[in-house]
Amino acid sequence: MAIDTETVKRIAFLSRLRVDDDKIEVTENEFNKILQWVEQLNEVDVSDVEPLISVNENTLSLRDDEVTEGNQSQAVLANAPMQEYGYFAVPKVVE
């Protein structure tokens, strides 16, 4: 599969990226290199490879959930630029 100029423009539009006209050809070449690399990866035989849950063998140490400080609402709301009825208040952004 090869990427052409029109496809680069379409991908840029859908991605909300501005690609200047003088950079279209460079971007097209980069996309094609990426697709070639993906095709190389598809050639690798992974039929005998177990799927990984994680690449790290470490396990996280867990701690007990316990409340250390509570009833701090007034101290937290002291940092709020606007507050109303004991909650953070924000300006309306959607009409």
N, CA and C atoms as a LAMMPS dump frame, in Angstrom:
ITEM: TIMESTEP
0
ITEM: NUMBER OF ATOMS
285
ITEM: BOX BOUNDS ff ff ff
-5.0000000000000000e+02 5.0000000000000000e+02
-5.0000000000000000e+02 5.0000000000000000e+02
-5.0000000000000000e+02 5.0000000000000000e+02
ITEM: ATOMS id mol type element x y z
1 1 1 N 0.848 -1.176 0
2 1 2 C 0 0 0
3 1 3 C 0.89 1.235 0
4 2 1 N 0.652 2.112 -0.896
5 2 2 C 1.436 3.341 -0.989
6 2 3 C 0.526 4.545 -0.759
7 3 1 N 1.104 5.55 -0.166
8 3 2 C 0.388 6.792 0.11
9 3 3 C 0.693 7.77 -1.021
10 4 1 N -0.34 8.423 -1.543
11 4 2 C -0.119 9.437 -2.568
12 4 3 C -0.391 10.821 -1.978
13 5 1 N -0.216 11.837 -2.794
14 5 2 C -0.345 13.22 -2.333
15 5 3 C -1.744 13.521 -1.809
16 6 1 N -2.744 13.038 -2.49
17 6 2 C -4.121 13.289 -2.055
18 6 3 C -4.405 12.635 -0.703
19 7 1 N -3.847 11.458 -0.498
20 7 2 C -4.037 10.772 0.785
21 7 3 C -3.351 11.537 1.903
22 8 1 N -2.176 12.076 1.639
23 8 2 C -1.476 12.881 2.647
24 8 3 C -2.327 14.091 3.018
25 9 1 N -2.892 14.752 2.036
26 9 2 C -3.741 15.912 2.316
27 9 3 C -4.973 15.509 3.113
28 10 1 N -5.549 14.361 2.785
29 10 2 C -6.74 13.884 3.503
30 10 3 C -6.396 13.534 4.952
31 11 1 N -5.275 12.846 5.154
32 11 2 C -4.844 12.495 6.516
33 11 3 C -4.566 13.759 7.314
34 12 1 N -3.912 14.733 6.703
35 12 2 C -3.628 15.994 7.392
36 12 3 C -4.923 16.7 7.781
37 13 1 N -5.897 16.695 6.871
38 13 2 C -7.181 17.329 7.164
39 13 3 C -7.882 16.63 8.325
40 14 1 N -7.929 15.297 8.283
41 14 2 C -8.611 14.548 9.338
42 14 3 C -7.891 14.659 10.674
43 15 1 N -6.572 14.837 10.628
44 15 2 C -5.779 14.948 11.85
45 15 3 C -5.706 16.374 12.368
46 16 1 N -6.297 17.281 11.618
47 16 2 C -6.269 18.708 11.953
48 16 3 C -4.827 19.222 12.014
49 17 1 N -4.016 18.745 11.061
50 17 2 C -2.628 19.183 10.953
51 17 3 C -2.473 20.044 9.711
52 18 1 N -1.655 21.057 9.821
53 18 2 C -1.363 21.873 8.651
54 18 3 C -0.047 21.384 8.061
55 19 1 N -0.109 20.914 6.843
56 19 2 C 1.09 20.493 6.126
57 19 3 C 1.24 21.432 4.945
58 20 1 N 2.305 22.208 4.949
59 20 2 C 2.545 23.152 3.865
60 20 3 C 2.745 22.41 2.556
61 21 1 N 2.434 23.083 1.453
62 21 2 C 2.535 22.45 0.137
63 21 3 C 3.948 21.977 -0.171
64 22 1 N 4.949 22.703 0.321
65 22 2 C 6.323 22.279 0.052
66 22 3 C 6.751 21.092 0.914
67 23 1 N 5.947 20.723 1.901
68 23 2 C 6.26 19.592 2.778
69 23 3 C 5.437 18.339 2.453
70 24 1 N 4.522 18.445 1.503
71 24 2 C 3.647 17.315 1.162
72 24 3 C 4.467 16.12 0.684
73 25 1 N 5.42 16.37 -0.203
74 25 2 C 6.208 15.266 -0.756
75 25 3 C 7.055 14.595 0.323
76 26 1 N 7.637 15.393 1.214
77 26 2 C 8.433 14.829 2.309
78 26 3 C 7.552 13.993 3.228
79 27 1 N 6.368 14.509 3.523
80 27 2 C 5.435 13.778 4.379
81 27 3 C 4.979 12.486 3.71
82 28 1 N 4.748 12.549 2.42
83 28 2 C 4.36 11.353 1.67
84 28 3 C 5.45 10.284 1.767
85 29 1 N 6.703 10.69 1.609
86 29 2 C 7.818 9.739 1.72
87 29 3 C 7.908 9.144 3.128
88 30 1 N 7.688 9.979 4.147
89 30 2 C 7.731 9.489 5.525
90 30 3 C 6.613 8.48 5.785
91 31 1 N 5.414 8.776 5.318
92 31 2 C 4.301 7.835 5.475
93 31 3 C 4.616 6.508 4.796
94 32 1 N 5.171 6.567 3.601
95 32 2 C 5.495 5.341 2.887
96 32 3 C 6.584 4.542 3.594
97 33 1 N 7.561 5.231 4.199
98 33 2 C 8.595 4.531 4.985
99 33 3 C 7.963 3.825 6.187
100 34 1 N 7.032 4.5 6.838
101 34 2 C 6.356 3.902 7.993
102 34 3 C 5.58 2.665 7.571
103 35 1 N 4.862 2.765 6.46
104 35 2 C 4.088 1.616 5.976
105 35 3 C 4.996 0.453 5.565
106 36 1 N 6.152 0.747 4.981
107 36 2 C 7.107 -0.306 4.644
108 36 3 C 7.604 -0.999 5.91
109 37 1 N 7.837 -0.221 6.954
110 37 2 C 8.305 -0.793 8.214
111 37 3 C 7.222 -1.689 8.822
112 38 1 N 5.976 -1.258 8.748
113 38 2 C 4.868 -2.074 9.26
114 38 3 C 4.758 -3.365 8.457
115 39 1 N 4.942 -3.286 7.156
116 39 2 C 4.914 -4.497 6.331
117 39 3 C 6.043 -5.45 6.719
118 40 1 N 7.216 -4.909 7.059
119 40 2 C 8.315 -5.745 7.535
120 40 3 C 7.925 -6.437 8.847
121 41 1 N 7.279 -5.697 9.729
122 41 2 C 6.862 -6.292 11
123 41 3 C 5.851 -7.41 10.776
124 42 1 N 4.987 -7.263 9.79
125 42 2 C 3.99 -8.286 9.504
126 42 3 C 4.612 -9.577 8.983
127 43 1 N 5.83 -9.508 8.474
128 43 2 C 6.511 -10.693 7.965
129 43 3 C 7.108 -11.558 9.073
130 44 1 N 7.222 -11.016 10.262
131 44 2 C 7.827 -11.749 11.379
132 44 3 C 6.865 -12.832 11.848
133 45 1 N 7.389 -14.043 12.018
134 45 2 C 6.575 -15.159 12.492
135 45 3 C 6.478 -15.099 14.015
136 46 1 N 5.301 -14.83 14.523
137 46 2 C 5.086 -14.734 15.965
138 46 3 C 4.104 -15.792 16.447
139 47 1 N 3.944 -16.856 15.666
140 47 2 C 2.946 -17.872 16.007
141 47 3 C 3.291 -18.607 17.299
142 48 1 N 4.564 -18.721 17.653
143 48 2 C 4.956 -19.438 18.869
144 48 3 C 5.261 -18.499 20.027
145 49 1 N 4.936 -17.235 19.901
146 49 2 C 5.252 -16.255 20.934
147 49 3 C 4.017 -16.007 21.783
148 50 1 N 4.183 -16.129 23.087
149 50 2 C 3.08 -15.862 24.019
150 50 3 C 2.806 -14.36 24.074
151 51 1 N 1.56 -13.957 24.082
152 51 2 C 1.256 -12.528 24.222
153 51 3 C 1.719 -12.014 25.582
154 52 1 N 2.213 -10.798 25.6
155 52 2 C 2.686 -10.182 26.831
156 52 3 C 1.579 -9.357 27.469
157 53 1 N 1.506 -9.432 28.762
158 53 2 C 0.631 -8.522 29.498
159 53 3 C 1.392 -7.228 29.739
160 54 1 N 2.671 -7.377 30.052
161 54 2 C 3.525 -6.228 30.295
162 54 3 C 4.954 -6.62 29.954
163 55 1 N 5.752 -5.654 29.561
164 55 2 C 7.15 -5.946 29.279
165 55 3 C 7.974 -5.935 30.556
166 56 1 N 7.425 -5.418 31.629
167 56 2 C 8.129 -5.381 32.911
168 56 3 C 7.763 -6.6 33.729
169 57 1 N 8.759 -7.196 34.342
170 57 2 C 8.52 -8.338 35.212
171 57 3 C 8.248 -7.899 36.653
172 58 1 N 8.377 -6.622 36.927
173 58 2 C 8.203 -6.125 38.289
174 58 3 C 6.727 -6.071 38.655
175 59 1 N 6.46 -6.299 39.911
176 59 2 C 5.108 -6.124 40.418
177 59 3 C 5.105 -4.913 41.346
178 60 1 N 4.021 -4.215 41.348
179 60 2 C 3.919 -3.042 42.187
180 60 3 C 3.574 -3.452 43.616
181 61 1 N 4.215 -2.797 44.554
182 61 2 C 3.867 -3.068 45.941
183 61 3 C 2.607 -2.275 46.277
184 62 1 N 1.683 -2.925 46.928
185 62 2 C 0.416 -2.298 47.263
186 62 3 C 0.429 -1.843 48.714
187 63 1 N -0.309 -0.821 48.989
188 63 2 C -0.445 -0.356 50.364
189 63 3 C -1.92 -0.33 50.715
190 64 1 N -2.212 -0.328 51.98
191 64 2 C -3.59 -0.267 52.431
192 64 3 C -4.15 1.129 52.168
193 65 1 N -5.406 1.166 51.735
194 65 2 C -6.085 2.444 51.579
195 65 3 C -6.566 2.889 52.946
196 66 1 N -6.07 4.013 53.366
197 66 2 C -6.539 4.548 54.636
198 66 3 C -6.564 6.067 54.543
199 67 1 N -7.571 6.647 55.133
200 67 2 C -7.718 8.094 55.122
201 67 3 C -6.746 8.671 56.128
202 68 1 N -5.892 9.579 55.659
203 68 2 C -4.919 10.19 56.567
204 68 3 C -5.352 11.584 56.993
205 69 1 N -5.983 12.302 56.081
206 69 2 C -6.49 13.627 56.421
207 69 3 C -7.848 13.779 55.753
208 70 1 N -8.817 14.191 56.492
209 70 2 C -10.145 14.368 55.942
210 70 3 C -10.706 15.722 56.322
211 71 1 N -11.884 15.992 55.826
212 71 2 C -12.57 17.251 56.119
213 71 3 C -11.678 18.459 55.844
214 72 1 N -11.068 18.469 54.675
215 72 2 C -10.196 19.57 54.282
216 72 3 C -10.835 20.436 53.195
217 73 1 N -12.152 20.368 53.056
218 73 2 C -12.804 21.058 51.947
219 73 3 C -12.56 22.559 51.976
220 74 1 N -12.584 23.178 53.13
221 74 2 C -12.362 24.624 53.196
222 74 3 C -10.933 24.985 52.795
223 75 1 N -9.973 24.162 53.187
224 75 2 C -8.58 24.426 52.81
225 75 3 C -8.379 24.247 51.311
226 76 1 N -9.034 23.248 50.74
227 76 2 C -8.926 23.018 49.295
228 76 3 C -9.616 24.131 48.532
229 77 1 N -10.807 24.51 48.956
230 77 2 C -11.554 25.563 48.268
231 77 3 C -10.907 26.932 48.425
232 78 1 N -10.016 27.093 49.382
233 78 2 C -9.31 28.369 49.534
234 78 3 C -8.455 28.652 48.304
235 79 1 N -8.048 27.627 47.578
236 79 2 C -7.228 27.794 46.373
237 79 3 C -8.069 28.049 45.13
238 80 1 N -9.374 27.902 45.229
239 80 2 C -10.243 28.029 44.053
240 80 3 C -10.461 29.499 43.718
241 81 1 N -10.332 29.854 42.433
242 81 2 C -10.627 31.241 42.075
243 81 3 C -12.108 31.579 42.221
244 82 1 N -12.973 30.569 42.019
245 82 2 C -14.414 30.757 42.205
246 82 3 C -14.964 29.519 42.911
247 83 1 N -15.869 29.745 43.843
248 83 2 C -16.51 28.628 44.518
249 83 3 C -17.969 28.971 44.762
250 84 1 N -18.772 27.914 44.81
251 84 2 C -20.195 28.118 45.005
252 84 3 C -20.762 26.889 45.706
253 85 1 N -21.474 27.07 46.783
254 85 2 C -22.122 25.998 47.539
255 85 3 C -21.123 24.921 47.982
256 86 1 N -19.908 25.303 48.273
257 86 2 C -18.917 24.347 48.745
258 86 3 C -18.254 23.534 47.642
259 87 1 N -18.357 23.985 46.388
260 87 2 C -17.754 23.292 45.243
261 87 3 C -16.967 24.293 44.405
262 88 1 N -16.055 23.761 43.585
263 88 2 C -15.38 24.598 42.605
264 88 3 C -16.417 25.087 41.598
265 89 1 N -16.334 26.344 41.216
266 89 2 C -17.22 26.887 40.186
267 89 3 C -16.357 27.263 38.982
268 90 1 N -16.832 26.905 37.804
269 90 2 C -16.109 27.202 36.583
270 90 3 C -17.037 27.94 35.64
271 91 1 N -16.465 28.759 34.754
272 91 2 C -17.32 29.449 33.792
273 91 3 C -17.945 28.478 32.818
274 92 1 N -19.131 28.81 32.351
275 92 2 C -19.83 27.988 31.378
276 92 3 C -19.086 28.059 30.054
277 93 1 N -18.782 26.896 29.455
278 93 2 C -18.036 26.882 28.201
279 93 3 C -18.872 26.378 27.039
280 94 1 N -19.998 25.757 27.311
281 94 2 C -20.865 25.237 26.253
282 94 3 C -22.204 25.956 26.367
283 95 1 N -22.64 26.501 25.257
284 95 2 C -23.924 27.199 25.252
285 95 3 C -25.049 26.204 25.032
